[in-house]
Amino acid sequence: MVHIIFYEKPGCRNNARQKDLLRAAGHTLEVRDLLSEAWSAETLRPFFGNRAVVEWFNRAAPRVKSGEVIPEALDAGQAVALMIADPLLIRRPLMESGGRRMAGFEPERVEIWIPLSVAGYAGGGMTPPESCLRSSPCPLPDQPTAADDDQAPVPAPW
């Protein structure tokens, strides 16, 4: 199958489910810590392709939820600069394989790129892989928990 570099927030339950789904489809993963990666505009920007800037953000990031960062008010340069300074703002996961990069985990978009079985998520009562199961906000990175997961659902652009 496909070898994927998978940038995650360590301890994130959503990222764990996404990795499980990819592995179950037969893919191999090279897992990296999104928060400790030395991002630059040149390395981060390609993950977002031609998607709207508002789709680049983790809508559950504390600074977005508090209103301190308003993705709709930012241009691409401002958004990337903020994300480099605060990687919690980056929509997760970031995935890279075969020269292609992607931000977020929308099964329909992933399926276009690499083989992925999404039948278990189509109306079967399972939570889509990018939906957060937490009922309370996630702790900040300096307060990790085993149940850490802060990826909020983001509508698919397709």
N, C-alpha and C positions, 0 to 999 in steps of 0.2 A: 504494500500500500504506500502511504506517503509518510515522510518524516517531517514533523512540524516543530518549529521552535515556538514554545508557548510561554508567553510572559503573563505571570499571574501575581496576585497579591497572596503571599503565603498565608495559609489558614482559611482562605475564602472558600466557603462551602459551594458556592456557585461554580467557581473555577474547578473544584474537585469533581463536581457533576459533569462539567464540560469535558474535562480530561477523561473521565470514565467513558463518556459517550464516544469520544474520538478513539480511545483504545479499543472499545467494544467493536468499532468499525474496522479494526485491524491496523490502525495507524500507530506509529511510534512518536514519542514526544521527547523533546529536550526542554525541560521545564526551567524557566529562569524567573528570578525575582524582579517584577516590574518596578518595585519601589527603590531598589538599590542599583538599578541599571544606570549607567552614565549616559543619559539621553542628551542629544543635541537636536537642533532643528532638522538637520540632515538625516538623522537616524529615526526620529519620531514621526515627522510629517508624512512620509510615504504610507504609513499604516492607515491613514484616513482617506487616501485617494481623492475622489471627486465628491465625497459626501459633504453635506452642509456642516459648517463649523459646530452648530448646536448638537449634531450627532456624534461629535468627538468626545463628549463629556460623560463622565460617570455622574448621572443625575442624583445618585445617593451620596456623593461626596459631601462631607460636612460643610465645606465652603460654598457649594452650590445650593444645598438645602437651606442654609442660613440666609441666602441672598447676597452674600459677600461677593460671589462670582456669579455673573449673569451671562451664560453662554450666548444668548441671543444678542448681546450688546458687543460682542467681540469679533474682530477680524481674525484671519488665520494666523498672522504673526503674533498677535496678542495671545491667542489661545495656546499656541505652542510654547510661548515663553512662560505662561502661567503653569502649564503642565510640566515643563522641565523643572520649574521651581517646586512644584507640588504634584508628584506623580499620582496622588490619590484622585486627582481630577480626571485622569485618563480613563476612558471607557475600556473595560476589560472583557475578555483577555485581548492581548495583542497576539496575533499569530503570523508566522512567516514560514513559507515553504515554496521551493521552486522559483524564487525570485518574486513571489507575490506576497503581499502583506494585507492584513485585515484587522480591524478593531471591532470588538464586540462579538457576540455569538448568537447570530440569528440562524437557526438551522437551515432555512431556505437558502440563504446566501452562502453558507458554508457548503451545502450540497452542490451548488453550482461549481464550486472550486475543487472540492475533494469529495469522494464517496462518503456518505454519512447516512445511516438509517435514522430517519426522524419519525417513523411510524408511531413510536411510543408517545410522542408529544402531540400528535394530531387528534385532539378531541378525546383522548383517553383519560382525561382527568389528571394527567401529570402536569406539573408546573413546567412551563417552557424553560430551557436551559439558561436564559438570561434574566429570569424573574427571581427576585429576592424572596426568600422564605421567612426572613426575620420580621418580627412584629415590632422591634425596637431598633433604634439607630445603632450602627456598629460603633465600637470603641475606636478611638484614634489609634494610629499605628504603635504608639508607645504604650498602649494598653491592650495587647493582644489577648484573644480568647480562643478556645478551641472551636467555638461556634461562629467565628468571624465570617461575615459575608455582607458586602455592601453594594452589590450590583442591582440597581433598580431596573425594572423593565423599561425598555425604550421601544416605541413603535417602530416596526420595520418600514423602511422607505419603499418597499416593493409592493 
